[in-house]
Amino acid sequence: MYSAKKTLRRIAAVTAVLTAVMAISSGSGVQAKIEAKVGDKCTKAQYGKFSKVGAVRVRCTYKNKKYTWTKVVTTTATTIPVKVDKSQWPKKFVIGAVPSENAAAMTLKYKGLVQLFQEELGIPVEFYSATDYAGIIEAQIANKVDLAFYGPFSYVIAKLNGAKIEPAGVAVSSATGVPGYRSYGVTKATNTAVTTIADFKGKRICFVDPASTSGTLYPTAGLLAAGIDPAKETTQYAGGHPQAVQAINKGTCDVGFAYDDILDKDVPAGKVSGVGASDIKVVWKSGLIAGSPIAVRLNMPQSLVDAVRNIVLNKANKTAMVKDGRCASEATCQIIEDSSWGFIKTTDSYYDGVRAVCESTKSTKCK
């Protein structure tokens, strides 16, 4: 009796497998009945599978908690996906970032990137928002974050402290943009006593965070070049770029620093609470700073590292997100916390300029 029941169960299992295979086989009659059109529902068992109806090639994707047939957009000849051995991959993948806002706002801004990686990797993906720069550095050193978006200085610090990471890409503002940004020295628009960075002497200065590139490191270099030793001035850390601008507007600090997008885009757009475009003026600009990297943890299976790099460089940009149906338009598409278009290839040596500024400022964080 036991043997017969066991045989029947095996037959049932084999039948189920054969039925599933027939359902996804491009040459079967069952496939024709599926009529996998763009937008149709698919199943968890079909996740990652491809089908074709006429000239339209579709793929079963997972988005917004739904399995859906999505149009595959290619600009070159279609390549057959290479099967990757995921047996050594982690059970989940974690993306993290240095903070610029509260955790809820950061999580929302990274939602599209998290969904992209979950669909492409085929494993659960989570977002981790640290409370400060040190938090994300420590998390990646401890192998708790697999891919992290850094500022250039915090990336250099992470490497100095033993993080096994390398840039998977560097953020750019457009497909043809040059990776890089600037630090701005600012004060209240009504402050007639401050017109250049040299006037910061004797003032209450707001930096952003000890590990901030544009909020501390480059400003320190700028102050030293103007003959001002920050160690002899009244200084404080605001905790974030928007917070530094808000502190100046409230009068907590007389002067301070923030990265260019805060003043050029966020303040005029009303995205910095309590600060209007006419409230703050820029009195100093740094030279071009190396662009912010997104760094992958290298002590993971090589197949996963390669997959991450491929997604960062070929999928994690506004143009690709629109083509793949993940964004309605590039204007409304958000890749990371700011308005970056996406990422282009870079190497660790690109950040040697930041290391040189580290040396010139004698920052204790650079050790």
Secondary structure, DSSP 4 states (H G I P E B T S, - for coil): -HHHHHHHHHHHHHHHHHHHHHHH-TTSHHHHHH---TT-B--GGGTT-EEEETTEEEEEEEETTEEEEEEPP-SSPPPPPPP---TTS-SSEEEEE--SS-HHHHHHHTHHHHHHHHHHH-S-EEEEE-SSHHHHHHHHHTT--SEEE--HHHHHHHHHTT--EEEEEEEESSTTPPS-B-EEEEEETT-TT-SSGGGGTTSEEEE--TT-IIIIIHHHHHHHHTT--GGGSEEEE-SSHHHHHHHHHHTS-SEEEEEHHIIIIITTTT-STT--TTTEEEEEE--PBPPPEEEEESSS-HHHHHHHHHHHHHTSSHHHHHHTTS-S-TTT--SSSSS--EEE---GGGGHHHHHHHHHHT-GGG-
